[in-house]
Amino acid sequence: MPRPLDQARRAELLSGVIAYIGERGLTELSLRPLADYLGTSSRMLIHYFGTKEQMLVAALETQRPDIAGLFADVPDIDTLRRRLIESFVVNTTSDWATSTRVLFQVLGIASVPGSPYAAYAEEAVHGLVEALTRVLTELDPAFPDPQTTATLLISGIRGLLQDRLVTGDNTRVSKAARRLINLALPPAR
């Protein structure tokens, strides 16, 4: 009978996977060096997660932002605008920066046909767009084409996050993010 999984150890391993990929990248990810970094064996990683791909998806799931929380209790467009700007800053300047770097690596690999990360990436993108579309519709049932606006904001902010992480140009990219958000969302009435 297989040994039951130690959930606390599993959570610790998943956190370590994100840190490892954030430091070393995903391209050359191999279980043996990762296991050494995590203080375990590649056999134990397989025991906990099945495959390398399943392990990475599980690690990414622990880093998924609380989308419902991000858009909860948004009473108006101005509050939504502030939340989007705050979210942009948090994703590039806090502990989330490592998760954001790892996510971008996975999104890149997910664009390759047959990628084991395609379903995860598609779900992540659609989840954000759908959540923002709902908020825009709730705030203003007559909002013109909320899904297109949500797509513009989510995809545009994602591109700007990547620009900031690649170039390190905080000032230019932060100004661009604010401009995008302000142009996409109507002024308060």
C-alpha positions in Angstrom: 0.0 0.0 0.0 1.5 3.4 -1.0 2.5 5.8 1.7 -0.1 8.6 2.2 1.1 12.0 1.0 2.3 14.5 3.7 0.3 17.6 2.6 2.5 20.0 4.5 5.6 18.6 2.8 3.8 18.7 -0.6 3.0 22.4 -0.1 6.6 23.1 0.9 7.8 21.3 -2.3 5.4 23.3 -4.5 6.7 26.5 -3.0 10.3 25.4 -3.7 9.4 24.5 -7.3 8.3 28.1 -7.9 11.4 29.5 -6.3 13.7 27.1 -8.3 12.1 28.0 -11.6 12.0 31.7 -10.7 15.8 31.5 -10.1 16.9 29.1 -12.9 14.2 29.1 -15.5 11.9 26.4 -16.9 13.7 25.6 -20.1 16.3 23.2 -18.6 14.1 21.9 -15.8 15.2 18.4 -14.8 13.9 16.5 -11.8 17.3 15.4 -10.4 18.7 18.9 -9.9 15.3 20.2 -8.7 15.1 17.3 -6.2 18.6 18.2 -4.9 17.5 21.8 -4.5 14.4 20.8 -2.6 16.3 18.3 -0.4 14.5 15.2 -1.7 14.8 12.7 -4.5 13.4 12.6 -8.0 11.6 9.4 -7.0 9.8 11.3 -4.2 8.8 14.1 -6.6 7.2 11.5 -8.9 5.5 10.0 -5.8 4.0 13.3 -4.9 3.1 14.7 -8.3 3.2 12.0 -11.0 5.1 13.8 -13.8 7.2 16.9 -14.0 4.4 18.6 -15.9 1.8 17.7 -13.3 4.2 19.0 -10.6 4.6 22.4 -12.4 0.8 22.8 -12.9 0.3 22.0 -9.2 2.9 24.5 -8.2 1.3 27.2 -10.5 -2.1 26.4 -9.0 -0.7 27.5 -5.6 0.3 30.8 -7.1 -3.0 31.6 -8.9 -4.3 35.0 -7.7 -7.6 35.2 -5.9 -9.5 36.5 -8.8 -12.8 36.6 -6.9 -11.0 38.6 -4.1 -9.4 41.0 -6.6 -12.8 42.0 -8.0 -14.9 41.5 -4.8 -16.8 44.4 -3.5 -15.9 46.7 -6.4 -18.7 49.4 -6.1 -17.7 51.5 -9.1 -15.3 51.9 -12.1 -12.9 54.1 -10.1 -12.4 51.4 -7.5 -11.9 48.9 -10.3 -9.3 51.2 -11.9 -7.4 51.4 -8.6 -7.5 47.6 -8.1 -6.1 47.0 -11.5 -3.3 49.4 -11.0 -2.6 48.0 -7.5 -2.6 44.5 -9.0 -0.1 45.5 -11.7 2.3 46.9 -9.0 1.9 43.9 -6.8 2.7 41.4 -9.6 6.0 43.0 -10.4 7.3 44.3 -7.1 6.4 41.9 -4.3 6.7 38.2 -3.7 4.4 37.7 -6.7 7.2 38.8 -9.1 8.7 35.3 -9.0 5.3 33.7 -9.7 4.7 36.2 -12.5 8.1 35.2 -14.1 7.3 31.5 -13.8 3.8 32.1 -15.3 5.3 33.9 -18.3 7.6 31.0 -18.9 4.7 28.6 -18.8 2.6 30.8 -21.1 5.4 30.8 -23.7 5.7 27.0 -23.6 1.9 26.7 -23.7 1.8 28.4 -27.1 3.7 25.5 -28.6 1.3 22.9 -30.2 0.8 19.9 -28.0 2.2 21.6 -24.9 1.3 19.9 -21.6 0.6 23.4 -20.2 -1.9 24.5 -22.9 -5.0 23.7 -20.9 -3.7 25.4 -17.7 -2.6 28.5 -19.6 -5.9 28.8 -21.5 -7.9 28.4 -18.3 -5.8 31.0 -16.5 -6.3 33.6 -19.4 -10.0 32.8 -19.7 -10.6 32.9 -16.0 -9.2 36.5 -15.7 -11.1 37.7 -18.8 -14.4 36.2 -17.7 -14.1 37.6 -14.1 -13.4 41.1 -15.4 -16.1 40.8 -18.0 -18.6 39.9 -15.2 -17.5 42.9 -13.1 -17.8 45.3 -15.9 -21.3 44.0 -16.7 -22.3 44.2 -13.0 -21.0 47.8 -12.7 -22.8 48.9 -15.9 -25.2 46.6 -17.7 -24.9 48.9 -20.7 -21.1 48.8 -20.8 -20.2 48.6 -24.4 -18.6 45.2 -25.3 -17.3 44.3 -21.8 -15.6 41.1 -23.0 -13.4 43.1 -25.5 -12.5 45.6 -22.8 -11.7 42.8 -20.4 -9.5 41.1 -23.0 -7.8 44.4 -23.8 -7.0 45.1 -20.1 -6.0 41.5 -19.2 -3.8 40.9 -22.3 -2.5 44.5 -22.3 -1.5 44.4 -18.6 0.0 40.9 -19.1 2.2 42.3 -21.9 3.2 45.3 -19.8 4.0 43.0 -16.8 6.3 41.1 -19.1 7.9 44.3 -20.4 8.6 45.4 -16.9 10.1 42.1 -15.8 12.3 41.9 -18.9 13.5 45.5 -19.1 13.3 46.6 -15.5 11.9 49.9 -16.7 9.5 50.6 -13.9 8.7 54.2 -14.7 7.9 53.8 -18.4 5.9 50.6 -18.0 4.0 51.8 -14.9 3.0 54.9 -16.8 1.9 52.8 -19.8 -0.2 50.5 -17.5 -2.0 53.4 -15.9 -2.6 54.9 -19.4 -4.0 51.6 -20.7 -6.3 51.2 -17.7 -7.5 54.8 -17.9 -8.2 54.6 -21.6 -10.0 51.3 -21.4 -12.3 52.3 -18.5 -14.6 55.2 -18.8 -14.3 58.2 -16.5 -16.5 58.2 -13.4 -19.9 59.7 -14.1 
